[in-house]
Amino acid sequence: MCFLQSLVVNNFYVGEGSDSSGVPTKMLTLNGSLRMSVYNPATIFGIHVSSTPINLVYSEIPIATGQLKKYYQPRKSHRTVSMIIEGNKVPLYGAGSSLTFAQTGIVIPLTLKFEIRSRGNVVGKLVRTKHRRQISCPLVIDSSSSKPIKFKKNTCTYD
């Protein structure tokens, strides 16, 4: 079982620029850290935990990416893991025209998407259990706010 706890945005900037082919567009830079709680309820075996790339998506464009390092979690244990999520000068093309500029900064609606995977070996490698869980969370980042974004249990969908 895993639950997202918080996202801290350290750097967030939107400006004008051009992509690698010279097309002028809005460019976005973002970096931050994501905290997640993982619980292994199994009483007999530990699990190997990994994930697909963690994407922050704006209008179907992944603007920042991170990766959970693979690790082993013992039986009946809790662990809080942190991942760095970053995107550097990501071109927004036509999607950047719909950005909302508040009085103090930029407000941008995003979706956090990834899949968490766990694998347990019960009797050596004779019996294996595998679980996958798709996680999707809508969130709004305000460039003027330095507070972490806290996720409530009903905010995200865990499929």
KAQUI-V934696 format. One record per residue. N is the residue number from 1. NEAR is the number of other C-alpha atoms within 12 Angstrom. D_FIRST is the distance of its C-alpha to the first C-alpha in Angstrom with 1 decimal. Layout:
[[N & NEAR & D_FIRST] [N & NEAR & D_FIRST]]
This chain:
[[1 & 28 & 0.0] [2 & 33 & 3.8] [3 & 31 & 7.0] [4 & 35 & 10.5] [5 & 27 & 13.0] [6 & 28 & 16.3] [7 & 33 & 18.7] [8 & 29 & 22.0] [9 & 32 & 24.8] [10 & 25 & 27.5] [11 & 25 & 29.9] [12 & 31 & 30.6] [13 & 28 & 33.9] [14 & 30 & 35.5] [15 & 24 & 39.0] [16 & 20 & 41.5] [17 & 22 & 41.8] [18 & 18 & 42.2] [19 & 18 & 40.0] [20 & 12 & 41.0] [21 & 9 & 43.6] [22 & 10 & 45.2] [23 & 15 & 44.1] [24 & 17 & 44.0] [25 & 23 & 40.7] [26 & 25 & 38.4] [27 & 30 & 36.2] [28 & 36 & 32.9] [29 & 29 & 31.5] [30 & 36 & 28.2] [31 & 29 & 26.1] [32 & 29 & 23.4] [33 & 30 & 20.2] [34 & 34 & 16.6] [35 & 29 & 14.2] [36 & 30 & 10.4] [37 & 24 & 8.3] [38 & 31 & 5.8] [39 & 26 & 5.2] [40 & 27 & 6.5] [41 & 19 & 7.8] [42 & 21 & 10.4] [43 & 14 & 13.9] [44 & 17 & 15.9] [45 & 25 & 14.5] [46 & 28 & 12.9] [47 & 32 & 11.1] [48 & 29 & 12.6] [49 & 32 & 10.6] [50 & 29 & 12.7] [51 & 28 & 13.1] [52 & 22 & 16.0] [53 & 27 & 18.3] [54 & 35 & 17.1] [55 & 34 & 19.9] [56 & 42 & 21.4] [57 & 34 & 23.6] [58 & 33 & 26.8] [59 & 21 & 28.7] [60 & 19 & 27.2] [61 & 24 & 28.1] [62 & 30 & 25.5] [63 & 38 & 26.9] [64 & 37 & 24.5] [65 & 31 & 22.2] [66 & 29 & 20.0] [67 & 27 & 18.0] [68 & 29 & 15.2] [69 & 19 & 16.9] [70 & 19 & 15.6] [71 & 20 & 14.8] [72 & 24 & 14.1] [73 & 28 & 11.7] [74 & 23 & 13.3] [75 & 21 & 12.4] [76 & 17 & 11.2] [77 & 21 & 10.8] [78 & 21 & 9.5] [79 & 24 & 10.7] [80 & 22 & 11.8] [81 & 28 & 13.0] [82 & 23 & 15.8] [83 & 30 & 17.2] [84 & 28 & 20.7] [85 & 33 & 21.5] [86 & 32 & 25.2] [87 & 32 & 27.8] [88 & 23 & 31.5] [89 & 27 & 34.3] [90 & 33 & 32.5] [91 & 31 & 35.1] [92 & 33 & 34.4] [93 & 27 & 37.5] [94 & 17 & 38.1] [95 & 23 & 34.7] [96 & 29 & 35.9] [97 & 18 & 38.6] [98 & 16 & 36.4] [99 & 27 & 35.0] [100 & 19 & 35.8] [101 & 18 & 37.7] [102 & 14 & 37.5] [103 & 10 & 40.3] [104 & 11 & 38.3] [105 & 18 & 36.2] [106 & 23 & 34.2] [107 & 24 & 31.5] [108 & 31 & 29.3] [109 & 24 & 26.6] [110 & 25 & 23.8] [111 & 28 & 20.7] [112 & 38 & 17.8] [113 & 35 & 16.5] [114 & 30 & 14.5] [115 & 26 & 12.2] [116 & 33 & 9.4] [117 & 29 & 10.0] [118 & 30 & 9.3] [119 & 28 & 12.2] [120 & 30 & 13.2] [121 & 22 & 16.8] [122 & 19 & 17.7] [123 & 12 & 21.5] [124 & 12 & 22.4] [125 & 11 & 21.9] [126 & 9 & 23.3] [127 & 12 & 20.1] [128 & 17 & 17.2] [129 & 21 & 13.8] [130 & 18 & 12.4] [131 & 21 & 9.6] [132 & 21 & 10.0] [133 & 24 & 8.7] [134 & 23 & 11.6] [135 & 31 & 11.4] [136 & 27 & 14.8] [137 & 33 & 16.1] [138 & 26 & 19.8] [139 & 26 & 21.4] [140 & 26 & 25.0] [141 & 37 & 26.3] [142 & 30 & 29.7] [143 & 30 & 31.6] [144 & 21 & 33.4] [145 & 19 & 30.4] [146 & 16 & 29.0] [147 & 15 & 26.3] [148 & 22 & 22.6] [149 & 25 & 20.8] [150 & 24 & 18.2] [151 & 25 & 15.4] [152 & 17 & 15.1] [153 & 18 & 12.3] [154 & 15 & 14.7] [155 & 20 & 16.0] [156 & 25 & 13.6] [157 & 22 & 12.9] [158 & 21 & 9.7] [159 & 18 & 11.3]]
